[in-house]
Amino acid sequence: MTSLAVGPRQAEDGTRLTPLLRLLILTQLAFNIGFFAVLPFLSEHLGQAMGMAGWLVGFVLGLRTFSQQGLFVVGGALADRYGIRPVVLAGCALRIAGFVWLGYARETWTVVGAVLLIGFAAALFSLAVESEVARQAVVSEEAGGGSRTRVLALFTVAGQAGAFVGPLLGALLLAMDFRTVCLAGAGIFVLVLAGHAWLLPQHIPGRARTRGKGGMRALLRNRRFLALCCAYGAYLLAYNQLYLALPAEVERAAGSQAPLAWLFALSSLLVVTAQLPVTRWAAVRLTLRRSMVVGLLLISAGFAVVAAARPAAPTGTAGLLPAAGFVVLLTLGQMLVAPVARAWVPDLAEEGRLGLYTGALSSVSGLIVLAGSSATGTLLDTGLPPAVPWLVLAAVPAAAIGLLPRR
């Protein structure tokens, strides 16, 4: 990193960031501002402005998620093969085209094409950036620049800050129309594309491009890595209940889903303000495995809080307290699990294939969430005693502890 470490700054937690790491972390912030300026308003646009049926809106949104999450492994493999610069630039160009296309789309097939392009763009640039941040974090740690987990925690904070600012920007622009929101999102990615064409190095020292085949075969034989994927998938399935089980509980307690916005804001603010202190604490006292164990136990406890309160069926403000406790515990668990899982991948990945393994972590866990979400939806609609679904959900992250590989 000698050619890049020109006057590296030192973060408040003692982690020194090279110029490349600073660029990549700011990239995550910009990505999420542009993305979340559009995404929260897509469902209403499709249903209200375009008159799509509810099932079709859900299908379109599911396609976007699949084209991103499911193809992360492709983005990671391309980054390994060709380096991150061409993959990031291509992804930004596709995202610009996708947002412009979405802004002018008026038929179902054009909307589908636009959202597929938007999702695939993220599978390219997000995975390239995330895998390189993980690699640079390991390089920095080995050079005495600070904990890799702290670097990845800062990456998480930047992404969450973008997810917080983006909807505010989109809401302001929505006063005009949805097309304006889409074009503004495209404009942000034009700036990102221009900045990276200028600032992102043509060649990153110490980064060898992967040649040849066989990476996927070795990955599928890597039991320790696949065990981490399964445990991470259980965490994501639990986290996904923010969008499935939590809205149903809020609706029951408050009679509407209006308080959801405040609970989501609480989660975002917790990550932005507490992620780095929590990561500092964990880095001093816990190993990577123990950090994930504590995080999964906190998530399990969040479900247990709601399960304990459900038999009494409280409503109003008191009825929302268990939901708030769930959000707080789930978010605290996320702060421990998410950065640590990404920090663990370099220890389990084959040499030169960190992008492939980082992408596989997302794709495999995404498939687990896809399958598990259907089962969860069925569980919530079975008419079982009200505490039972929440107790079953509490058991999922707790059981995932047994899947974690030993270091």
SVG drawing of the C-alpha trace seen along z (x, -y; Angstrom):
<svg xmlns="http://www.w3.org/2000/svg" viewBox="-57 -20 62 50">
<polyline fill="none" stroke="black" stroke-width="0.4" points="0.0,0.0 3.0,-2.3 1.9,-4.3 -1.6,-4.8 -0.7,-5.6 0.0,-9.3 -0.7,-10.9 -3.2,-8.4 -5.6,-9.8 -6.4,-8.2 -10.0,-7.6 -11.2,-8.5 -11.1,-4.9 -7.3,-4.6 -7.8,-2.9 -5.7,-4.5 -7.4,-4.8 -5.5,-4.9 -6.8,-7.2 -8.2,-4.1 -10.1,-3.0 -11.5,-6.6 -12.7,-6.6 -14.4,-3.2 -16.1,-4.1 -17.4,-7.4 -18.5,-5.4 -20.8,-3.3 -22.3,-6.5 -22.9,-7.9 -24.3,-4.6 -26.9,-4.4 -27.9,-8.1 -28.6,-7.6 -30.3,-4.2 -32.5,-5.1 -33.6,-8.3 -35.6,-6.1 -36.3,-2.7 -38.7,-3.7 -41.0,-5.4 -41.0,-2.7 -43.8,-0.5 -46.3,-3.4 -45.4,-4.6 -46.0,-1.1 -49.3,-0.7 -50.8,-4.2 -49.4,-5.9 -49.1,-2.8 -52.1,-0.9 -50.3,2.4 -51.9,5.1 -50.4,5.8 -49.0,9.2 -47.3,7.7 -45.7,4.9 -44.4,7.6 -43.1,9.6 -41.3,6.6 -39.7,5.7 -38.7,9.4 -37.1,9.4 -35.0,6.4 -33.8,8.1 -33.0,11.3 -31.1,9.6 -28.9,7.9 -28.5,10.4 -28.6,13.5 -26.0,12.2 -23.5,10.9 -21.4,14.0 -21.1,13.0 -20.0,9.5 -17.4,10.9 -16.0,13.3 -15.7,10.5 -13.9,8.2 -11.5,11.1 -10.8,11.6 -10.7,8.0 -10.1,5.8 -12.5,3.5 -12.1,0.4 -13.9,1.7 -16.5,3.5 -17.4,0.4 -17.5,-1.8 -19.6,0.6 -22.0,1.0 -22.4,-2.8 -23.1,-3.2 -25.7,-0.5 -27.3,-2.0 -27.5,-5.4 -29.2,-3.7 -31.6,-1.8 -32.7,-4.8 -33.3,-6.9 -35.2,-4.0 -37.3,-3.5 -38.2,-7.2 -39.6,-7.0 -41.0,-3.4 -44.8,-3.2 -45.4,0.4 -44.9,3.5 -42.2,5.0 -40.2,1.7 -40.4,1.5 -39.2,5.1 -36.3,4.4 -35.3,1.3 -35.4,2.9 -33.4,5.9 -30.8,3.5 -30.8,1.5 -30.3,4.8 -27.6,6.2 -25.7,2.9 -25.5,3.2 -24.4,6.8 -21.4,5.4 -20.3,2.3 -21.4,3.1 -19.6,6.4 -16.5,5.0 -16.3,2.3 -17.2,4.5 -14.7,7.2 -11.9,4.6 -12.8,2.9 -12.4,6.3 -9.1,7.0 -7.7,3.5 -8.9,3.9 -6.8,7.1 -3.8,5.3 -4.2,2.4 -4.5,4.7 -1.4,6.6 0.5,3.3 -0.6,2.2 -3.3,-0.2 -6.0,1.0 -8.6,3.8 -10.2,5.0 -13.6,5.2 -13.4,1.5 -12.8,0.6 -15.8,2.7 -17.9,1.2 -17.1,-2.3 -18.2,-0.9 -21.5,0.1 -22.0,-3.3 -21.4,-5.0 -24.0,-2.8 -26.5,-3.3 -26.0,-7.1 -26.7,-7.0 -29.8,-4.9 -31.0,-7.6 -30.3,-10.6 -31.5,-9.1 -35.2,-8.9 -35.2,-12.4 -33.8,-13.7 -36.3,-11.5 -39.2,-12.8 -38.2,-16.4 -38.0,-15.7 -41.2,-13.6 -43.1,-16.9 -42.4,-17.3 -42.8,-13.7 -41.3,-10.2 -39.4,-10.8 -37.6,-13.7 -36.6,-11.4 -35.2,-8.8 -33.3,-11.4 -31.8,-12.8 -30.7,-9.3 -29.1,-8.9 -27.4,-12.2 -25.8,-11.1 -24.4,-8.0 -23.1,-10.2 -21.1,-12.1 -19.9,-8.7 -18.9,-7.5 -17.0,-10.6 -15.3,-10.6 -14.2,-7.0 -13.0,-7.4 -10.7,-10.1 -9.8,-8.7 -9.9,-4.9 -6.4,-3.5 -5.9,-1.7 -3.9,0.9 -4.0,1.5 -0.6,2.7 -0.6,6.2 -3.8,7.1 -3.3,10.0 -6.1,10.7 -7.4,14.3 -6.9,16.5 -8.2,19.9 -11.2,21.9 -12.0,24.0 -12.8,21.3 -16.5,22.4 -15.6,26.0 -13.2,25.2 -15.8,22.9 -18.4,25.6 -15.9,27.9 -15.1,25.3 -17.2,26.5 -16.1,23.8 -17.1,21.0 -20.4,22.7 -21.1,23.0 -20.5,19.2 -22.9,18.6 -25.6,20.6 -25.2,18.8 -25.2,15.5 -28.3,16.5 -30.0,17.3 -29.1,13.8 -30.5,12.2 -33.7,14.2 -34.1,12.8 -33.2,9.3 -35.8,9.6 -38.5,9.7 -38.2,5.9 -40.2,6.0 -42.5,9.1 -43.2,9.8 -42.6,6.3 -45.2,4.6 -47.9,7.1 -47.0,6.6 -47.1,2.8 -50.5,3.0 -51.9,5.1 -50.6,2.9 -51.3,-0.6 -54.1,0.1 -52.0,-1.1 -48.4,-0.9 -47.7,-4.6 -45.2,-4.0 -43.1,-1.8 -41.3,-4.9 -40.2,-5.9 -39.0,-2.4 -37.0,-2.2 -35.5,-5.7 -34.6,-4.4 -32.7,-1.5 -30.8,-3.7 -29.8,-6.2 -28.6,-3.4 -26.3,-2.1 -25.0,-5.6 -24.3,-6.6 -23.4,-3.3 -21.8,-1.0 -18.2,-2.2 -18.4,-2.2 -19.9,1.3 -17.2,2.5 -14.4,1.0 -15.8,2.8 -16.1,6.1 -12.6,5.8 -11.1,5.6 -13.1,8.2 -14.3,10.7 -13.0,12.9 -14.7,12.9 -16.7,16.1 -17.7,14.8 -18.8,11.5 -21.2,13.4 -22.4,15.5 -23.2,12.5 -24.9,10.8 -27.1,13.8 -28.1,14.1 -29.1,10.5 -31.2,11.0 -32.8,14.1 -33.6,12.1 -35.4,9.4 -37.8,12.0 -38.2,13.4 -39.2,9.9 -42.2,9.8 -43.1,13.5 -43.2,12.7 -45.5,9.8 -47.9,11.3 -50.1,13.3 -51.1,10.1 -51.8,8.5 -51.0,4.9 -52.1,2.1 -51.4,-1.6 -48.0,-3.1 -47.5,-0.2 -48.1,2.3 -45.4,0.7 -42.7,1.1 -42.0,4.8 -41.7,3.9 -39.2,1.1 -37.3,3.5 -37.2,5.9 -35.8,3.2 -33.1,2.2 -31.9,5.7 -32.0,6.7 -30.0,3.7 -27.4,4.2 -27.1,7.8 -26.7,6.6 -23.9,4.3 -21.9,7.3 -22.8,9.9 -22.7,8.0 -19.2,6.4 -17.7,9.5 -19.0,11.9 -17.5,9.8 -14.2,9.5 -14.1,13.3 -14.5,14.1 -10.8,13.3 -9.6,15.9 -11.8,18.6 -11.4,17.5 -9.1,19.1 -6.1,16.9 -7.1,14.4 -10.8,15.1 -12.0,12.8 -14.6,11.2 -16.1,14.6 -16.3,15.6 -17.7,12.2 -20.4,12.5 -21.1,16.1 -21.7,15.0 -24.5,12.7 -25.9,15.0 -26.1,18.2 -27.5,16.3 -30.0,14.5 -31.3,17.9 -31.7,18.9 -33.8,15.8 -35.8,16.4 -36.8,19.9 -37.1,19.0 -39.3,16.0 -42.0,18.1 -42.0,20.4 -42.0,17.4 -45.0,15.9 -46.9,19.2 -45.9,19.4 -47.3,16.0 -50.6,16.9 -51.2,20.3 -53.4,19.2 -51.0,20.6 -51.0,19.1 -49.6,15.6 -46.3,16.2 -45.4,19.3 -44.3,17.7 -42.0,15.3 -40.5,18.2 -39.8,20.1 -38.2,17.0 -36.1,16.6 -34.9,20.2 -33.5,19.5 -30.5,17.2 -29.9,19.2 -29.6,22.4 -27.3,20.7 -24.7,20.4 -24.0,24.1 -23.2,23.6 -20.4,21.1 -17.0,22.4 -14.3,22.7 -11.3,20.5"/>
</svg>
